[in-house]
């Protein structure tokens, strides 16, 4: 049997990849890599960059390029067979990774190369510096029995986090609500009704079908007049994968969460850290757990008084205009939207016709082109995993190819929720290999229905720009070594800088005029509507700020304060955090943490604070564009050259200072958020 994963030269042949190809391909590559590395270490008396590091980078990269389409398909076209194949490989990959990280001979060889400083350029030194740090974080210095335990923990964690993620996906898709009487959906905008009708037809059901996918869930919470419908959907969503709600116990993540926290703590202690939060900072900009907590407490103290005022205004409005004396959590988005309309005479629905996906995407390319002097070109005939997926390339002003990417914009069955960028392959240049970066750009927007283009909310436009910022960081890199090219090797609390930076262009008139045009008339957003958008920009911004701080503090505290004698204390700590920062207290049956994939399955463990940390960087970086001009070429080139092109080749703070001329300040974030400094 030929295996398309092993014959892959260039882009993956998605249509040919079958679940039965996955394990044999990974088994063969892992065996090959083990043999190659063992032979190389045996044969190399004088290790150097060229004879040791470079060939290993090439082998590791090939393994990554084969695993990438498998992991991606598991997220976007999930099936039982693919899931089984994916899960069968996780412990094997975990074993291999731990083995390499604990290989003392390999560590000694890397150390020997690092000590020959005169033979290395600055980027190579950074690669080796990171590698030596990662050897320590993999337990290379541990005695044999602790090494074995570290390996067992890594294996179990990879299984548990995958299982957690599957439970959230399955729980999300296990709940639907079929409705035959359209009156029950009063208040919903036409686009949401069209989607519900389309979903019913896809499932061969009558009437309208609601799901917990965000394009279906969000309009119900924001617009549905029926309080019982809102409550029912809120409960189904907020109890996913838990011991509560309509599918109580069916996909329950309770044990997974406890075990994940226990194992992370044990592994951190094996490495000599007090807790997992400390270990997580080994690869971040923040210098100590106290610094992170001080940062979060400080932001909370600045934001909460305003958040309380905002909630008070909402309660007063709901009582005066709608006779509602008590706001439940499933009422907040609904009455907030009513207040937004009342105060600013603006709704998401009024703005949506100006954001057809068919106009926003090419317009976004134009914004990026003006900033960085690159052009975008759609390429036909590329093998993809779904007919909706498009493929593009990025070219320099002189026509040189910089990068390529897949665009998968719309929600569908068997696709993980949310939006993300992932790498298909990284930029690499060696004596024998030259490859350009390729990215997957994935969103879950409302699909086009009835021959009309998909219309995005302004929030969704921000999401698109955000993820594209990550993509640009990956694709515009000039670094030739995989380990620090693009987003690789970037401190995790700085990795959101380019993504959050891009969101700013969704509010600038000069930028909006490039991508916002009415779906029917092609006219730009009228001044009156733009003025109302800007006036409403920071509506309830402090309430949103404390919500993000709640997530960040909760994440950091459960990892910093874990005590094996007491267990995770997950909801106990969450309740304490909410008492400190939250202005809306959810019901006792709320099980938010059971679906918090970012920290239990998505790489943000003890790192969710990074969103706010990086927002300080991004707001401060953008403030230079506010001073010089939104499309100022010199400033755009400076951001390109100092941030996007450099990837992880230098420390994040050094790169920020090179761009901004000083260390970051918090004022711009507070100003952009409409919160008094």
N, C-alpha and C positions, 0 to 999 in steps of 0.2 A: 504494500500500500504506500503510495507517495503521500508525503505529509506537507501540506502547504505552509505550515509554520516553520518547517526546517528548510524549505526551498525558498523562503522569503528573501528576495533581494530588492530592497526598496520598500514600497508601501505594502501593507498587509493585503492579502487576497481574502477579504472578509467573507465573500459569498461562498468560498470553498472551505472555510474553517469549520470543522464539525467537532462536537464534544469529544469524539473518540480520537481526535488528533492531539488533544491537549497533553494528556499524561505522558504518552510516548515521547513527545517533543521535549518536554521539560526533563524527563528522566535522562534522555540522551545528552542534552546540553549540560546538565549538572554533572554527569559522569565525565563528559569531555573536559569541562572546566577543571574538575578535580584533578584529572590526569595531567592536563596541560600545566597547571600551577605546580603540581608535585615535581614534574619533570624539569620545569623551569628553575625551581629552587635548587634542585639537585645539580643542574648543569651550570648554574651561574655563580662563579667564584667571586666576581667583582660586580655586584648589582649596580645598575645605573638607571636613569629615567628611560633610556631607549631600550635596554635589554630586559627590563623587569616591569616597570610601571606601565609603559605603553602597551605591551601585549596583554597584560592583565586587564587594562581598561577596555581593550577591544573585545576580549572574551566576555567580560561583565556586561558590556553594552549589547552584545548579541543576545545574551540571555534576557536582558531588559526589553529588547525590541520584540522578542518572541512572546514574552509574558504580557506585554502591553495590550495587544489586541484581545487577548483572552480575558484579562481583567476588565477591559473596557466593555466588551460584549456582555460580560456578566452583569454590568450595570445598566446597559441600554437595550438589550434584547434577552433578558433573563429567561431561562427555561430550567426545568428540573435536571435535565441531562447535563447542561452546561454548568449549572450550579454544582452538581456532584463532581464533575471533572475539575472545576476550579478549586473546590474545597479539598479534593484529594491531593492537589499540588501544594497547598499552603504549608503543611508541616514539612514537606521536602525542601521548599524554598527557605523556610525558617531555619531548618537544620543546616543547610548549606551556608546561609548568611552567618549564623553563629559560629560554625566551623572556621570560616575564613577569618572572622573577627577574633577568634581565639587561637589562631595558628601562630605559634611563637616564632617559627622559622620565617614565616611571611612578615611578621612584625619586625623581626631583626633585620630583614632585607630592606624593608621600607625605611627603617631607622638609618641604616647604612647609606641609603640614597640621600636621605634628608641631611645627613651630616656633611655630604659633599656640596656644601653651599655654593661654591664657585661654579659648579656645573649647571646650576638651576636658575631659571628666570623667576621673577616675583610670583607669577601665577602658579608655577610648578611648586614653589615653596608653600603656597597657600593650600594647594591640593594635598601635599604630604602632611602639612600641619594638621589639617582636618582629618586625614586618614589616621594619623597617630592618635589623635583625640578619640576617634571612633573605635580604634582597637581597645583603648582603655574602657570605653563605654560598653564594649562587647565582652569585657571580662578577661582580656588577655593576661592580666597580672594575677588572676585568681588561682588558688590551689585546685587540683584536679576535681575534687568532689564538688566544689562550688561552681566550677566551670560546667560540670554536668547538670547541676541544678539550674544554672542560668539558661542552659539550652532547653531543658524541660519547660521552664517558664515561658520562654519565647515561643515555643511550639504551641503551648496551650493558649497563650494570648492570641496568637494568629487565628486559631480555631474559634475562640470565644468572640472576638470582635467581628469576625465574619458572620457568626451565628446571630449576634446582636443585630447586625445590619439586615440580615435576611428576615428576622422577625419583624422589624419595622416595615420592610417592603411588603411582606405577606399580610401584616395587620392592616396596612394602608389599603391594600387591594381587596381585603376580605369583606370590607364594609361598603355597601352601596344602598342607596334609597331610590326606589322606583315610585314615581308620582304620576297619576293619571289626570288629576284635576289641576289645570294650570293656575287656578286661583290660589292654590297652596303656595305658589311661587311668586306671589304678588311682591312688587318692589324690585325684583331682579331685572337687571338691564337686558336688553335684547341679545347682546353677545353671549351672556351667561345662559339664557334660555336656549339659544341656538346650540351651544356646546352640550347642554343637558339632553336636547333632542338628538343631536348627533351621537352622543354616548349611548343612548337607548337604541338607536338604529344599529350601531356597531355590535351591540350585545343581543340584537334581535329581540328587544323588549318593546313594550308599548309605552307611550307617553314620554316622560322625561326621567333621566337617571342622573342622580348626584353621586359623586365619589369624594374620597378624601384627598385626591390629587389637588394641588394648590389652585389651578385655574377653576376648579369647581367649588372648592371649599371657601376660598377667599370672597367671592361675590355673595355667597349665602351669608357669611358673617357680617358683611358690610352693608348689604342692601335688603335682605329678606325681611319683610314686615312681620312674618309669623315667628313670634318669640319661641314657640315650642320647637320649630324647625331649627332655629339657631342653636337652641340649647342642645338638641339631639346631636347636631353635627359637631358642636363644640365638645360634647362629652366623648363622642366617637373618636375625634381627632386627639384630644388631650389624654385619652386612656389607651392609645395604641400600644400594643406589645406589653401589656401590663396585667395585673391581677384585678383590674376594675373595668367597667364599661361593658359595651354590648358583646365583646368577644373576650370577656374576662378569663384569664388563665390560658387562653388558646395559643398565644405566641409570646408568652410572658418572659420578659427580660430580667426579672428580679434577680434570679440566681446568677445570670451572666454578669450583671453589674457588680454584685458583691465580689464575685470571683476575680473579675478584671481588676478592681481596686486592690484586692488583697495581693494579687500576683505582681502588679506594678510596684507596690510598696516593697514587697520582698525582694524583687529584682534590684530596685534602687538601693536597698540596704546592703545587698550582696556587693554592690559597687562602691560602698562606703558613703553613700548619701543618707541623710536623715529621713528623706521621704521622696516620693516621685516628683513632686513639684521642683525640688532642688535639682534632681537629675535632668528634668526637662529644660532647665535654664542653661545647661551645659552647651546647648546649641543655639542660644538666643542672645539678644542684645541686653536684656535686663540682667543686672549683675547679682541680684539676690531676691529671695522670696519676699523679704521685707520691702524691698523697693517696689515690687509688683503690687503688694497689698496697699502700700502707701499711695501709689498712683491711683488705684481703684477707689480707695476711701476718699481721696482728695476730689476726684471727679464726682463721686456720689454726693459729697457735702456741697459741692457747687451746684449740682443739678437738682437735688431732691426738693428743696423749697419751691423751685419753679414748677417741678412736676406736680407737687401737691396743689399749687395754684391752678395749674391746667386741669387737673381732675376736678377741683372745686367748681371751675367754670363749666365743665361738662355736666356735672351733677345739677348745677343751678339751671342750665339750659334745658336738660331733660325734664326737670320738674316743672319749669315755667311753661315750656312749649308743648310738652308731650304728657304732662301729668304723671311722670314716672319718678317716684320718690327714692327707689333703691335701684342702683345699677349693678347688675350681675356681670361677671366676666364676658358672657356671650352677648351682652348689650353694648359693651364699650365701643367696639368698632362701628356698630350700627349707628349709635347716637353721635359718635365722633364725626362720622361722614355727614350726618344731618347738620351738626354744628358747623362743620367746614363749609357746607353749602350756605348756611344761614349767614355766616360771618363774611365769607369771601365770595359767595355766589359762584362756587366752582365745584365741579365733581370730577372724579377720575374719568367718568364716562364722557364728559364734555371734552376732555383732552384727548381721549383715545383715537378719535378719527384723524388726529394729526400725527399719529405714530403707527402707520401701517408698516409691518415688518419689511415689506418690499421697498420701502423708502428709507427706513431707519438704518438698515444694514449698509447699503451703499453710501448713505450719508455719514455713518460712523467711519467708514473707510476714508471718506474725504477729510473728516476732522483729523484723523491720524496722519493722512498724507500731508496736510498743511503743517502739522506739528513736526514731523520727522522726515519729510521728503521721500516717502515710499509710496508705491502704488499697489493696488489689489486687482487680481484677475481671477475670474471663475474658470475652472478647468472642468471640462466634460469628460465622461467616459472613465471616471475613477471608480474602482470597486468599493462599495460602502455596505454598511450593515442594514440600511433601511432606505427606501426610495426618497424619503424626505431630506436625506443628508446631502449637503452641497460641499464642494471642495474648492479651495482657493489657494493662490500663491501670492507671496509678497515680493515685490521687486524694488531694487534701489533705483535712484534717479538715473543711473547709467544702465539700467536693465538687468543688473546682476540679481540672481535669485537669493533671497534672504531666508525665506521660510515658507511653510505650507500648513494648511489647517483644514480640518473637517468641521462643518457647522451642523449641529443637530439641535434644532430650536424648539421642537414641539413636544408636549406631553403625550404619552400613549401608554397602553397596557404593557406590563413587563419592563418598564423603564423606571429606574430609581428617581425619586423626586429631587427637587433642588436644581442648582446650576453649578457647573464646575468647569475648570480647565484641567486637562491632564496631558502628559506628554506621550506622544507616539514614538518619537525618537528625538535625541538631543543633538546639538551641534557637536561635531567632533572632527578633528584633523590630526591624522598621524602620518607616519611615513607611507602607510599602505591604504588608509581609509580616509575618505573625505565625505562627510554627510551634513546635510542641512537640518535644522530643527523642524519637527512636524508636531502639531498640537491637535487635541480633540477639544472643541468648544461645545459644551452641552448645556441646554436650558430646558425648561418645561413650560413654555408659553402655550396659550390657547391655540390649537391648530386652526388653519383656515377652514371655514365651513361654508358650504353652498356657493363655491366659486368666488367668495370674497376673500381678500387678503386678511391675515391675522392682524388684529389691532392690539397694540401693546398699551398697557397703562404706563404712566410716567415712571412708576416704581420699577416696572419690568425693563424699561429703557435703561434705567440706572443699573439694574442687574446685568444687562447685556454689556454695557460699557465696563462694568466692574470685572466681569470674567474676561473680557477682551484685553483689559489691562494686564491680567496674569498672562494671557496668551502672548502679548507683545514682549513682556519680560522674557518669556521662553524663546520667542522666535527672533527677536532683534539682537540677541547676544552676539558679541564678537569674540567670545572666549572659545578656544579650541579644545579645551579639556573637559570632558563630560562632567566630571565631579563638581565643577564650579561654573559650568556654562548655564545661561538662562536662570531658572529659579533654583537650580541645584546648588547646594552649599550656602544659600542665602539664610541668614538668621531668621527663624520662623516668625519672630515678632516684627520683622521688617518686610516679610514677603507680601504683605497686603498693601505696601506703599504704592506700587504702580497701579493696582486695581482700584483702590479707593481714590487715587489721584484722578483716574479717568472719569469717575462719577461727576466731578465738578463741571465737566463740559456739558452735562445734561441740563444745566441751569443758565448757561451763558448765551445771550441772544445771538452773538456772532456764530456760535457753534450750532445752536438750535436751527438757525436758518439753513444749515446745510443738510439736516436730516429730518426736520419736522415739516410735513406738508400734508394738507387735507387729502384724505383718501379719494374723494370725488373731484374736488376742484384743483388740487395741487397747490393751493395757496398756503403761504406760511401762517404760523400762529398769529392772529391779530394782536396788536399792541395791548388792547384791553384785556384779552385773555392771558397774555404773558404777564402783565402787571398783577393780575389776580393770582397767577401761579407763584410768582415771587413773593407776594404778600402772604400766601398760604404755605410757603416753603418750610418754615419752621413751626408750623402748626403742631402742637404737642411734641415738639422736639425733645423737651426735657423728659416727658413720659417715655419716649423711645430710648433716650439715653439711659435712664435708670433700669429699663428692661434689659438692655445689653449688659449693663454693669451687674445686674442680678445673675445673668448667665455666667459672666466672667468670674465673679467672686465665688459663686457656687462651685464651678469647675476647679478653681485654684484651691479652695479650702478643702474639698473632699480629697484632693491629692496631697495637700500639705499637712492636713490634720489626721490622716488615716492612722488608726490604732488597732492592731490585730485583736486586742482584747475586746474592743467594742464593735468591730465591724465597720462597714462603710458609713453608717449613720446618714444615709443619703438624704432622706426627706427631713430629718432633724436639722441638718445643716442648711438645707434649702429653705426651711421655714425661718431659721435664724437670719439668713441673708435677706429674705423677703421682709422680715420685720425691720431690718436696717435700711434697705434701699427701695423696696417696692412700694408703689402707691395703690396698686390693685392686688388684693389678696384672693387667690383662686380657691375653689372649694376643696375640701379635704380629700376628695377622690381624684383630684387632678394628678396625673402621673407624667408630667412633662419630662422628667429625667429618663423615663423608659424609652423615649423616642429621640433623645438628644445625641444623635449619631455623630455629630462633630467631635464630641469628646470620648465617646465610648467606642467608636468605630472609625473615626475619620481623621486621625492625626493631630487633633487639637487638644489632646489631653494635657491639662495644666498649661494650656496655651491659648484658651479662648480670649484671654485678655489682649492677645495680639491684635485683634480687630481695632480696639480702642487705641492701643499703643501706636499702631501703624497709622491710625487716623490722625494722630498728632503730627506724624511725619508728612502725611499726604496733604493735610490742610496747610501746613507751613510751606511745603514745596509749592503748592498752587498759589499761595499768596504772592510768590515772586511773579507769576504770570499776571496776577491782578495788578501788580505794580507796573510791569513792563508791557502788558498787552496779551490778550488771550492767545493770539497766534504769533507772538513775537518769535521770530526765527532763531535768534541767538539763544533765547531761553529754552526753546524747544530742542535745539541741538545740544545744549548743555545737559538737559534732562536725559536725552538719548545717550549721550556719550558717558555721562557720569553715573547714571543709574541703570538704564535698560541694557546697554551694551556690556556693562562690566559684570553682570550676574553676581555670582558669589566669589569673584576673584579677589575682592578686598573686603574688609569688615564693613558692615552696613553703615556704621556711624561715620567712618572715613569717607565713604561715598556720598553720604548725605551732606557732610560739611563741604566736600568738593563742589557740590551743586549749589548749596544755599549760602555758603560762606560763613556759616556758624552752626552751632548745635541747635536742635529743634526747640521751639517754644510752643506752649500750649494755647496761647491767645487766639491764634487763627482758628483752631478747632472750636473753641467756645463761641467765637464770633460767627463762624459758619453755621453753628447749631442754634444761634439766637439765644445763647445762655450768657448771662452777664459774667464777665471775668472776675 
